[in-house]
Amino acid sequence: MASKNRDDFSEKTRLQIAKRAGWLCSFPTCRTPTVGATSDGEINIGTAAHICAAAPGGPRYDKAMSLEERSSAKNGIWMCRDHGKAIDSTDPEFTVERLREWKRQAEIESWRRVLRNEASRGPIVAEDTQLALRVRTAAEADLKVFRRTVKWPSTSVALILRVERFEEPVTTSALAKAITSLDDLILVAGPGMGKTTTLFQIAEGVLASGNGTPVVVPLGDWATEGVTVLDSILKRPAFNRISEDDFRKAADQPGVVLLLDGWNELDAQARARARVQIARLKAELPKLGLVVSTRRQALDVPFEGARVDLLPLNEDQQIQIAVATGGDAGAKIVDQAWRTTGLRELVTVPLYLAALLSLPDGAPFPTTKEEVLRHFVSAHEKEASRAEALHAVVQGFEQDYLDGLAALATRTANTSITDSNARRSLQPVDR
Ligand SMILES: [Zn+2]
């Protein structure tokens, strides 16, 4: 089989193809599980078939394709052994278009099963070894450390997301299942929408599901450390009893997930470094799950995955957050915002909602986005004791907040708010 002229799939790609199809045969009338338990252990009758052949002379070979395209997950379709053989023939019935359509259908169905909480039929996850348990315990302790930092979300209200190609919104906990059984995720959201909050909620969801080990990596912090992503994790106190070898062994089984926060915060150089490291990790540890958050997908995210968009807060979520922050008074503020043109939309963005809720009592009620920020900053410049409130607001999205201020400063030429002023006003926050 293996010959130099074949553009075969790597192990990483093969797994990706299988996961996306939910480990079921993609032949429309088949859907046979390709892995499962038998009395002898695990059966595996799945095969990653090429849509366009791996070598000249094979079925549907396309000489215009590059090597990368030919060996990418896009060119693979997951099949049971029989159907893998069937489509590996020259039968003109199996056209490229038809196979692509089958693949698309199989992937949509497998997502739907996960999002509707139906059991996934992936490979059997081995009983937890001592090592897997130790690494998960470390990850749990590490998440507890994050809980005590400003990065931890100020709200526990679950954010709602939309997965590409699906109309039905999903919660962070449903998505947590998708990463351990289905696909890597690329979370895209605008400033202040709560990207960091989402990653922490997914991390908690993975832990709650009991079969995963989530590790959050704030990329902005990592970029300043001058070490590899893996070293940056292992030098955290929670991981002090985990060696690199331990971590790699644990990540060689399904379940370990890296949640990389803030791809857009990296400059070009740091991004290049991160890309190389992440590609290498994924090649060495194909079962490692990845989630990355970013402002725009255009920023050349370092792996393929399903795109997930954060949805604006609905009215129920807004009220829940308001009441959690400021009780009845908080709810009144939201109600007033709904009745103010220009603010109704704004309070669907978690950052602005938090800024509005933290305005001092008796402050004039703002009517535009700029006013929300301006009142907010001036209130804090006057009153050092409000640092607490500021602290609460910037939790989880300090960078977004600063960017918001910077954008405001450039738009309104006569404002005194510059990025450096904003930074000064943020100094009381202990980071
Ligand atoms: Zn089949």
Residues whose N, C-alpha, C, O or C-beta is under 5 A from the ligand:
A	BS01	ZN	C25 F27 C30 T32 C80 H83
